[in-house]
Amino acid sequence: MHVRIRLFARLRELAGGSELSRQMPDGSSAGDLWQSLVSEFPALGDHTSSISLAVNQEYARPATVLRDGDEVAFLPPVSGGCDMSASVRNARGN
């Protein structure tokens, strides 16, 4: 089966592109696809425990079985934002 892959942020840098496509055996899971990418781009392996993934724009688990034509997105953890309690203190002049 043919699947489309989208990689974001650091993952995109490590793989050298944001969109890939791969042939996978029927019955493969999203986790199998990730392991295939790690085999091809070993540096991705450092992110295995922290990535999120989506299949066809819906958050999914690594055990999700893929179908021909699926789009699988791998997302690194998102950081940033602000500490709301600090913002409230600053707004109050504390």
TAHUNOR-V642522 format. One record per helix or strand. SS is the DSSP state (@ for helix, = for strand). FROM is the first residue (numbers start at 1). LEN is the number of residues. Records with the same first field share a line. If there is no record, write none. Layout:
SS->FROM-LEN, FROM-LEN
This chain:
=->2-6, 19-5, 29-1, 52-4, 58-3, 65-1, 71-5
@->9-7, 30-11, 42-6, 84-9
